[in-house]
């Protein structure tokens, strides 16, 4: 590698799984030693993950760098520094608590919870395929190929049909099947006077996933499901136009991942995030991810989701005191 190396292009090449060992090793060194390249890598990896709907909170262990061979100098792996930083922060907090004593709340919090309306969150509406493409308005499911189907017991669920590229960009990543809905938070903010409240508000998105056997299960052994929530202060149509770069403008995010084997019992997961007083829109999504870099759609057919719910939780901010 030379001083004229296009690190941005190399970052994208690596995230697409196309770098050689030599290129990956050089990029590894550059990420460790160059703050700008490290920042560019983290941003690109976060966006790349969103296109495939990996966990949106970046976990660098999902994109480890291969080693080019033993070296005399000690190589600091780029997947290690965030974990070490987190460990240092935890250790610092622990030491602080030892020195100051245990922090306890003065009183027991009183929680209030209310279910927020989601259009067709139980999928008991019309049968058939959902709209293709990123939603630009409130109140409907839209995204990659999926359909509402009815089971033998009469229960209706959303079935993920195949992975795709929701942005529609040529050669875009197609490792996940995402279905989105935009939620208007304006009335909620007024009803609860969130901007002037002394309370703490949390939004929790929950969903129940179910996986049945499909003909190509052996080809997608790493298949996982995720529910995600993003909060924005924006116009609804601007989010789709700016996706996925707009992810960096989110006021708050939360997600949860689950891995089910074919035939496992259905399982519910939930993701939560603090409700920023300035947030006007919640973008919620449910998806399945093959976790394999590809630009070619992958048939699914055996993954379902149901009982999607959004809950607002209000909790008083408690006075605190130190107890020796």
N, C-alpha and C positions, 0 to 999 in steps of 0.2 A: 504494500500500500504506500502511497505517496501523499505529499501535502495537498495535492490537487484531488484527492479522493472525494467523490460525491457521497458523503456519509448519509444524507437523506435517502438517496437511491439505494444504498447498501442496507439501510435499516428496513426499507420496504421489501427488499429482496430477501432479507433474513426472515421477516415476519411471514413471508409467503413460503418459507421453507426451501429456498432455492440457493442459499449460500454454500460455498465450499467450506471445508474445515479451515483453510487458510483465511478466507474472508471473515468467517465467524470469529476466529481467534483475534484478528485485527480489530474487528468491531468491539469485541469484548474488552480489549485494552483501551480503546478509545472511550468507551462508556465509563470506564473506571477513572480515566485521567482527564476527561474533558467534560466540564459541567454542561456546556451547551449541547453536546452530542447526547449526554445522558438525559437531559431534559427532553430533547427531540425524540429520543427512543421511548421514553415513558409515555409521552403524548401519543406517538404513533402506535405503540402497543395497546394503549387504552382504546383508541379508535378502531384499530384492527380487531381487537377483541369484541367490540360492539358490533361490528359488521358480521362477525360469526357468533355474536351473543355468547361469548365466553363471559366469565364473571367480570362485571364492569369495573369493580374495584380491582385494580391490576395486581395480579399475583405473578411475579416474574418467574416463579418456578414452573409455570406452564409453558415457558419458552426458553429452556436452558440452552446455553451455548455449548457445542461440542468442543472437546479438547483436541488440539493438534498434536499432542504428545508431551512427554515430560520435559520440563525446563528447570534450569538451576534457580532462576528467580521465582519468587512466590507469586503466583497469579491470584489476584482477588477476583473471585467470580462475581459478575454483575448480579447474579441471583442472590448473592449473600448480603449485600449492603443494606437493603431495606429490612431484612430480618434482624441484622445486627443493630440497626438503628432502633427498630422497635424494641428489641431486647434491652437496649441501653435506656430507652425511655421508661420501660417497665421497671427496670432496676432503680432508676432515679426516683420514680414515684414511690417505690417500696421503701427506699431509704428515707424519703421525706415523711412517709407515714410513721416509720419507726421513731423518727425524731420528734414529731409533733403529737403523736398519739392517734387514736382511732377516731375517724370522723363519723358522727352519728346524726341522724335526723332527729329533730326535736319532737315531731309528731308523725303519726302514720298517715300517708297520703290517701286522699280520697279520689279515686279515679272515676272518670266519666267516659263512656264509649258510645259511639253512634255509628251505625252502618251507613255508608255513603252510597248513593245510587250508582250502579254500573249498568249500562245498557246490556241486557241479555247476559248478565254474569253467570246465570245458571244454564244458559244455552237452551232454554225451553221455548225459544222463539222459532221462526221458520227454519225448516231443514234446507240444506244445500251449502254451496261453497260461499265462503266469506269474500268480501271485496279484496281485490289484489292491489297492492301499493300502500304507501304510507298514508295514514289518515290526515286530512286537512281540516276536519271539523269534529265537533264533539259528538259523542253518543253512538258510536258504532265500532265494531271490530273490523280491522283491515290489516293487511300485511302480506305475508307469503302464502302459498297455497295451503288452505285448510278448509274443512267443511264441518257443518253440524250434522251429526248422525243420530239415529235413534236405536237403542239397544233392544234386545228381546224383552226386557222388563219395562220398556216404554220410556226409560230415562234417556234424555238427550245430552250429548257431550260434544266437545269440539275435538276433531281428529286432525292431527298434523299430517299433511299429505306428502310433502317433499321439501327439502331445503331449497333455498333460492336466494337471490340478491334483491332485497327490497328496494334498493336505490335505483335499480334498473341500469346501472352503469356498466358499460362493456368491460369484460374481464374482472368484474367485481367478485368478491368472495361469496360463496354459496354454501357455507358449511352448516347453516342453521335455518330453521323455519320459525319465523317470528310473527306473532299476531299482536297488534297494538290497539290501544284505545286512549283517546284524549279525554281528560276529566276537567271540567270547568270548576275552579275553586273560588270564583268570585263571590257567589252567594254564601259559601261556607265562611269566608273571611269576614263578611258582614255579620252573619248570624252569631258568630262566636267572638267578634271584635278582636280578632287575632293580633292585629297590629298594636293594640293598646292593652292587651291582657298581660297579667303577671304570671299566667300559667304557662306550662310547657305542653306543646301539642306534638303528637306523633301520628304519622299515617302508616298504617300496616296493610299490606297487600297479601292476601292468602289465596291459594289455589290447591286443588286436589288433582294429582296426576295418576294415570293408570297406563300400564304398558301390557299389551298382548303380543303374542308371537306373530312375527311377520316373516315373509319368505327370505328377506335379505338381512336378517338379524346378525348373521355371522360376519357380514361386511361392515357393520357399524358397532363394533364391540365397546366403544367408548361413549356411546350415545347418552346424553344427560338432558335433564329438563331444568328450566329456570323460570322464576318469576322476578320481575324487575320493576322498580318505580323510580322515575326521575321527576324532579320539580323544576319548573321554569317560570320566569317572568317574561312572557313573550306572547306574540300572536300565534294562534294554533297552526296556521299554514306555514309559518316561518320555520317550525321545527323540522318538518319533513323536507323542506327545501335545503336546510342546512345540515341534514343528517349525513354522516355521523359526526362531522366536526362540531356540531352544536352540543355534543355531549360535554365538551369542556366548559360550556356556559351554564350547565345545570347548577341550581342552587343547592340541591341535595340529592343523593341517590341511595338506593338500597337494593340488594338482590339476595336471592337464595337459590342454591343449586341442589338437585337431587339426582341420584342415579338408581334407576330401577332395572331389574332384569325382567325379561318376558315372563309373565305369569306371577310376578310379585303382587302382594296386596296393594291396593291403591294407597297413596300416601299424600298427606297435606303438608305443604311448606308455606312459610310466610317471610316476607321481607319488609323491613320498616325503615323509616327515615324521619328525622325531625322536620316539622313543617315550618319552613322559613316564612316569616310574616310577609315577605314580598312576593311569594310564589302565587301565581295566578292560574297555572296549569299543572296538572299531574299527568305524566305520560306513563301508562302502565303497559306491561307486556308479559306474555307467556310464550315460551318457546322450547324447542328441542334443538340440541346442538350435537352434530356428529363429531366435533372436535378433531376434524381432519381438514387441513387446508385444501380447498378445491374451488373451482369456478363452475363446476358441473353439478346440476341438481342431483340430490340423492333421494330416492324413494323411501318413504317411511311407512305410514299406514297403520302401525301398531301402537302409536302413542296418542293418548287422549288427555284432555284436561276438563275439569268441571268445577263448579262451586267457587268461582272467582269472586272474592269479596274485598272491599276496601273499607277500612275502619279508621275513624278518627278517635284518638285517645287523648283526653285532657287530664293533665296531672299538675297539681299545684307545685310551684317551685318552693321547696321547703327551706325554712331557716336552718342553718347548720351550726353546730358547736363542736369544739374539740374536747375529747374526753381522755384524760391521762390514764 
